Amino acid sequence: MNEPIAVRHRSLDEIVEGLHVVRQSPQKVGTLALAVRRPAAGLREVLAQAELDPEVGLVGDSWSQRPSSRTADRSPHPDMQLNVINSRFVELIAGPDREAWALAGTSSTLIST
């Protein structure tokens, strides 16, 4: 998933109109809909399987090599290994194309229902 994708930006009215669908999401349990890692800056890989590690985060992601402005020594912030994003919200802002979903988040991303 390294080819450019055309993404249409939604208007505020479209987002507000679709929020009722997001609010209907399960509150206590969910299903992993998509796992995306960033092996290097500007690249994203959609994964069929993902391995999580407490030290490096999502295995194969570059999180452990990226500096953080939120740590004194600029080391990767241990509480920021992953983004977890609601799939209904991602679909609302990015549309139904799951390749566009992979663009959500600034780190390795798990998109759940």
N, C-alpha and C positions, 0 to 999 in steps of 0.2 A: 504494500500500500504506500508506494512512494511516488506515484503519479499525481499530478495536480487534480483536484476535485473541485468542480464548480458548486459553490454553496450559496443558496439564496438566503439573505438575511431577512428574518421575520420582523414585521413591524411590531411596535408595542401593543397595538390593538390585537394583532393575531396572537401574541403571547398571552395577553390577559384573557382573551376569549378561550384559549385552550387550557388554562390553569385548572379548570374543574376536572379534567381528565387526570392531571398529575395528582390532584388531591385525592383521587380515588385509589391511589396506590396502596398496596398492603403495608401495614404499619409495623408488623412484628417479624415477618419472614419475607424472603424474596428469592428470586432465581437469578443467577449470573447470566446475563444476556450477551455480554461481550467483554473480552479482556484484551487490552491494548498495552504494548510496552514501547518505550522509546529507546532503541539500541544506541542512538546517537542523535545529536541536535538536528531537528528538522525531519527526522524519520520516525515512522510509527509502524508497528507490526501488529496485526490482529492475530490473536492466538487461539488455536483450538483447545489447548490446555495451558494452564498457568501454574507455575510453582512459586509459592511465597516462602521467603526466608527472613527470619527476624533480623539478620545482619545486613543483607543486601536488598531487601524488599522483593520486588518481582524479579525473579532470576532472568538475566539477560537485558534488563532495563538499565539505563545509564544513571539512575538516581544516585547511586553511591559514588559517582564520579563528578556530579554537578555541585558547584558551591551553593551555599544558602546565605541569604542576607539575614537570616533569623538566628544564626549561631555566631558567637563571638569570634571563633576561628574560621568562619565561613565553610566549615565542614557540612556535609549533608545533614539536614535536620531529621532526627530519628522518628519524629511524629508526622513526617510528610512524605513517607515512602509511596503512598497510593492516594489516588482520588477515587472516591466512590460516588457515582452519579446515578440518579434515578433515570431509568430508560424512557419513561414517559416524558420526562422533562427534556432529555436529549432529543427524542423524536419531535417534540414540540419546537425546539429551536433549530434543529438540523434537518428535519424532514425524515421520511421513512427509509432513505438510503443508508444502510448500515456502514458503508464506507465513509460517509460523512460523519457518522457517529464517532468514528475513530479519531476525529480531529478535536473532540471535546477533551478538556483537561490539559494541564501543562506538565503532567508527569505520567507515570504509568497509571492507567485508568481501568477501573472495574465498573461496568455499567450493569445495574441490576434492576429487576422489576419490583 
